[in-house]
Amino acid sequence: MAKLPEKLEQKLEKRRLDNALRALPETPSLIDFSSNDYLGFTRKEEMVNDTSKLLNEEKLTSIGSTGSRLLTGNHILYKELEDFLAVYHVSDSALVFNSGYDANIGFFSSVPQRGDIVFYDELVHASIRDGIKMGNAKSYKFAHNDLNDLRRQIERSQNIDGNTEVYIVTEAVFSMDGDSPDLKALANLCAKNNYHLIVDEAHAVGIFGGGKGLISELGIEKDVFARVVTFGKAMGCHGAAILCGNELKTYLVNFARSLIYTTALSPHAIASVLVAYQYLEQYGKEEITGLRANILYFKEQIHHLELEESFIQSNSSIHCLLAPGNQKAKQLSKQLKEEGFDVKPILSPTVKMGEERLRFCLHSYNTKEEIKNLLQIIRTYI
Ligand SMILES: Cc1ncc(COP(=O)(O)O)c(C=O)c1O
């Protein structure tokens, strides 16, 4: 094969030297403390069967969607799902994208215009940052979950005038820290000043608000300009949706390039999301209760083992043990693997240098014994 250009070789070499080279892992048969399958939906055989049943009932037997949603790919299940999502999440409209990544780049590359300003939490997901970079608006980050810093940044930006639309973006549950911002205060700030609040609920849907997300739990659906919900995490499927007003949906259908210039999701993919939501409504309560009990137990054990200082405070299914240095985080993860646990190290540059960590994802199907054993092993290393 042709040789890699020298510049790329050098970038790879730097990654190796920084102990940060990424590689595609094998699928381990270890105790799962790392997947996003928070409610265990990917393990439910009945959901696979119900998806097939739904496709047969709708006589949708083709494997592919055959084109972009704007051409031939917009099969009937899209409308069914979007109508359902709007009612379930209490939104005027919903627009399904192929992934959360696509939803975020589609929104942020097309909605904020030249002359507008986006303020984003410094820890927002890469897809939000990439979308902002692709657009023409100015952008400023504010310190993580720090409303005072956000207010300072807004005051400092000289160029807000009558023509400037201000967008503020955050996550309901941060993917790498597991913590949450004060969403009510953010919503108030936005309402008072006519700013537009966008909340990525990727790690909150299926867990908070009886499954509907943290915005629903707080009852502030009407105060948010747009929400991003994803189906690849607690819902156990694939894809995402932007929940928003009718006019914004029309705008995105016309201008969000990650929606327009890509093949639509297959009937099977959409059917599985519909089934997952049915399942969430029917049986979700039990799984969510199990997950919540495990989160509580995990926190109790951290307290009992006097590990609190090493963990980032979180009430979600994501908990992080700070283990500064790529080498240290990798080593701890390797040791846990040898003990049978799958816990991923999060390395720089994914997180800031010095903030490398082990990231524990908790699930409804983890047992108390697994949690206890895991944390006791950690205690011996710390
Ligand atoms: C906060 C957040 N937003 C968006 C995404 C992207 O979602 P998807 O995996 O559906 O592309 C992720 C996934 O890691 C995420 O954590």
The ligand as an SDF file (V2000), in Angstrom:
LIG
                    3D

 16 16  0  0  0  0  0  0  0  0999 V2000
  -23.4210   14.2020   24.6970 C   0  0  0  0  0  0  0  0  0  0  0  0
  -23.3770   13.4460   23.4110 C   0  0  0  0  0  0  0  0  0  0  0  0
  -23.9450   14.0010   22.3290 N   0  0  0  0  0  0  0  0  0  0  0  0
  -23.9370   13.3650   21.1440 C   0  0  0  0  0  0  0  0  0  0  0  0
  -23.3460   12.1300   21.0050 C   0  0  0  0  0  0  0  0  0  0  0  0
  -23.3350   11.4730   19.6720 C   0  0  0  0  0  0  0  0  0  0  0  0
  -24.4040   10.5630   19.5880 O   0  0  0  0  0  0  0  0  0  0  0  0
  -24.3230    9.3370   18.5920 P   0  0  0  0  0  0  0  0  0  0  0  0
  -23.4940    8.2910   19.2600 O   0  0  0  0  0  0  0  0  0  0  0  0
  -25.7420    8.9420   18.3800 O   0  0  0  0  0  0  0  0  0  0  0  0
  -23.6710    9.8400   17.3430 O   0  0  0  0  0  0  0  0  0  0  0  0
  -22.7590   11.5100   22.1130 C   0  0  0  0  0  0  0  0  0  0  0  0
  -22.1340   10.1850   21.9640 C   0  0  0  0  0  0  0  0  0  0  0  0
  -21.1320    9.8550   22.4840 O   0  0  0  0  0  0  0  0  0  0  0  0
  -22.7610   12.1890   23.3450 C   0  0  0  0  0  0  0  0  0  0  0  0
  -22.1880   11.6580   24.4230 O   0  0  0  0  0  0  0  0  0  0  0  0
  1  2  1  0
  2  3  1  0
  2 15  2  0
  3  4  2  0
  4  5  1  0
  5  6  1  0
  5 12  2  0
  6  7  1  0
  7  8  1  0
  8  9  2  0
  8 10  1  0
  8 11  1  0
 12 13  1  0
 12 15  1  0
 13 14  2  0
 15 16  1  0
M  END
$$$$
